[in-house]
């Protein structure tokens, strides 16, 4: 699907450096870099847009993303959000609670330095996930209406007049996929999670050519 697309947006947590199967940060970064480089080499469209999430906003990984952006003409990364035409893309961790930009930055700072979990912690996490407790938590903490209201609060506090230029907002993070949930004239979509049993829904989107910025609009 990636090879056939003109634009691909990766909306964060593509890699999880805290729960990596590699036992060192260096190994994890090397593996992530190799995967991304492979995607770029296969991709023949206009751009792969990478929006970081809380699990892959690692400071050292951002250096890798900078290097790939500099070397590859079809790759660019964004810290919090990007826009193509009248579509807005973000990770979605702003839905953890009602937060403005400063609050999101403070939250991300806690994730920016890697704290690789031990094998024991990883094993316990696997047990919790296998029992379905993680899925149950996300269902309880991220009901669709409340989640969207938190995203709307963040956008209102962060991007002036966003409602005037956005028709569709795409995000992930909550592990609960859905499409076409309209609020105040804006359609919200969630891609779910690639974690086993959580529900994963890659979403195709279209950009009207005359409305599409040359290389997207970077967040600041």
N, C-alpha and C positions, 0 to 999 in steps of 0.2 A: 504494500500500500504506500509506503514511503517513497518508493522509486517513481510511482505514478503521480504523485502530488506536486503541485507548484510551490506550495508553502506548507511546511510542517511546523506545528507548535508543540513543544514538549513543556507541559505545565508544572514541572517540579517534582521532586522526590523520585527522579529517575534512578538515582543511586542513593543508597543508605549507608553512609560511612560509619554510623554508630553501630549498626548491626551487620556490618560487612562479614562475609565468610573468610575474608583475608585477615590475618592477625596483626597487620601493621598498616599504618596510614599510607606509607609509600607504595605498598602492594596494591591497596585499594585504588589509589589515585592512578597508578599505572594501568590497571585493568579498565577503569572508567575512561581514561584517555584513549586507550586502544579501541574500545567500543565506539566512542564518538567519532574517532577518526575513520573507522570503517563505515559508519553511517554517512559521513560527509563524502567519502569517496564513491559510494553507491548513488548518492542523491544527485539528481540532475535538474532539480527545480530552482526556484529563485532563492529561497532561504530556509534554513532550519533555524527556528527561533527557540531559544532555550530560556525559560523562565525558572529561576531557582525556587526551590521550596525550603522548608525548614530542615529537611534531612540532607539536602545537598547544597546548602549555602556555606559550606565549610570554606574558610578563608583560603586554604591552600588549593582547594578545588577551583575557586574563582580565578586563581592564577592560571590554572590549566585552561579554563574557559577563555581567559584573555589571550593566551597564546594561540589557541585554536581559532579565535576570531581574527587574529592578526594574520594567520597563515592561510585560512580557508575563506574564500570569497563568498561562500554560500552558508556561512554560519555566523550567528550573532547571539549574544546572551543578554538577558535582562534580569535585573535584581528582583523587582517586585511585580512588574506587569509590562505587557506590550500591547500594541494596537495594530490591527490590520483592517483598513477600511472602517466600517462601522461595527467591528467586532473587537471586544476587549478580552484579554487573556491574563489570568493571574493564577497563583498557586491555590490560594484559598485558606491559608492559615490565619488570615485576618478574621475568619469566622470562629476562631476559638472563643472570642468574646467580643464585645463592642470595643473597637479600638481605632484610633487615628493613626497617621503615619508614624509619629514618634513612638507610639506603643508597639507597632509592628517592628520597628527598627530595634527597640529594646528586646523584644522577644527573639528576634533573629540573632542578636548578639550572643545569646545563651547557646545557640546552636552552631555558631561560626567556628568554634574551636572543637576539634574532634576528641571525643571521649569513647574510644572503641570499647565495647562491652566485652566482658570476659566470656569464656566458653560456657561457664555456669549460667550467666545471665542470658546468653543466647539460647541455651537449652530450655530455661524456664519460659522465655518468651515464646519458644516454639510450642510448649505445652499449652500455654494460655491461648495462643492463636488456634491450636488444634481443637481445643474445647469450645471454640466459638465465643469466648469472652470478649475478644477484641471487637468482633462484629456486633455483639450485643451493646458494648459501650458506645460505638459509633451511632447505632440506631437510637440510643437514649440521648446522647449529647448533641447530635446533629440532626434533629428533625428538619425536614426540608424548609418549612416556612421560617423557622427561627434562624436557620443557617443563612438563608437568603437575606433576611432582615439585617443580620450582622454584616454581610458583605455590602449591602446597600449603605449601611451606616459608615463603613470604612471608605467607600467610594465618595460619599457625600463630603466626608472630612478631608479627602485626599486629592481628588481630581475635580476642580471646579467645572460646572456645567457638563459633566460627563453624560447626563441623560440626553442632552441635545445632540450628541454625536455618536451615541452607541445604541445599537439595536439588539445586540446579542452579547452576553457575558458568559465566558467559559472558565470553569475552575475545577479543582479536584480536592485533594486533602481529606475530605470527610469520609471517603470510602463508600459513598452512597450515590450511585449513578442515577441521573434523571435528565430529561430533555424538555425544552419548551415550557418551562414554568414562567409565566408572564407576570411581572409586577410593574405597575406604572408604565406600561408600554415597552418595557425591556424584557427580552427573553433570557432566562438563565438556564445554563446547562452544566451538568457535572459528569466528568468522565470516570468517576469511580476509582478503583484501585486494582493494580495488577496482582496484588497479594491473593493467594489461593483462597477461593471461597468468598471473597469480598464483592465481586462484581466489577467487571472492567468494560467500559464502553467508549472506545475511541470514537470521536465524532467528526464527521466531514463538515466543513464549512466552506462557504463561497464568499469571495471578495469581488465587489464590483470594481472593475479595472480603473475607472476614472476617479474612484474614491480611495484607491489604495496608495498609501505613501510608498515612496521608492524602496525603502528598506524598513518599513514599520516606524513606529514612534517609540523612542526609548523612554523609560521612566527615569526620574531624577531623584 
